[in-house]
């Protein structure tokens, strides 16, 4: 891969992304273990269980959140000269907010039940998905503003 | 790692911004900034590319003088 190819990640970004994926892999393993423990532990009397869909969303989005935030904080999210990040993150804000608001409204109106028969339903997974998308985009835009402040005055 | 002032000075001699140097070398501006701040140690390939663009040698941009009293006698690369 040519270093002069400005459509790719540079060497520092590649290193950072490798580290990020490594962390994401470990977080994924941790989530699998946590899920198995939760399934056993929370199924006992007196505890509130979490349904399969919500547990799956947690197991998927927590590693994605960790990896994405790591990439963004280490400026390894966008390729050299790539400019599409703002559009994607804008979409994340919209979809995240939509997901959270719709779910909260549906729970408040009673059309879906948050906890049924001692088990948290799909609502938790939907809210967490929206929150993760929102969180990633917030970190992105904050980092963008910080970078603008840091690199604003060209030297 | 210490800041690399030599790159900044060489850039100024050529009247180049960090963005322009990063683009010429083929890295992101954040990477070039990290190199100048001493937060990232570039590969020899990237060092050579920077030297080529700035018209300097590796020694001029990336070598620091051996500290007096150093016991191993080795110079240290930034």
HADDOCK unambig.tbl for C-alpha pairs under 7 A between the chains (distance, minus, plus):
assign (segid A and resid 3 and name CA) (segid B and resid 26 and name CA) 5.68 0.50 0.50
assign (segid A and resid 4 and name CA) (segid B and resid 25 and name CA) 6.56 0.50 0.50
assign (segid A and resid 4 and name CA) (segid B and resid 26 and name CA) 4.42 0.50 0.50
assign (segid A and resid 5 and name CA) (segid B and resid 26 and name CA) 6.62 0.50 0.50
assign (segid A and resid 6 and name CA) (segid B and resid 26 and name CA) 5.89 0.50 0.50
assign (segid A and resid 10 and name CA) (segid B and resid 27 and name CA) 5.25 0.50 0.50
assign (segid A and resid 10 and name CA) (segid B and resid 28 and name CA) 6.76 0.50 0.50
assign (segid A and resid 12 and name CA) (segid B and resid 31 and name CA) 6.46 0.50 0.50
assign (segid A and resid 75 and name CA) (segid B and resid 30 and name CA) 6.95 0.50 0.50
assign (segid A and resid 80 and name CA) (segid B and resid 27 and name CA) 6.54 0.50 0.50
assign (segid A and resid 80 and name CA) (segid B and resid 28 and name CA) 5.26 0.50 0.50
assign (segid A and resid 154 and name CA) (segid B and resid 17 and name CA) 6.29 0.50 0.50
assign (segid A and resid 154 and name CA) (segid B and resid 18 and name CA) 6.99 0.50 0.50
assign (segid A and resid 155 and name CA) (segid B and resid 17 and name CA) 5.69 0.50 0.50
assign (segid A and resid 155 and name CA) (segid B and resid 18 and name CA) 6.53 0.50 0.50
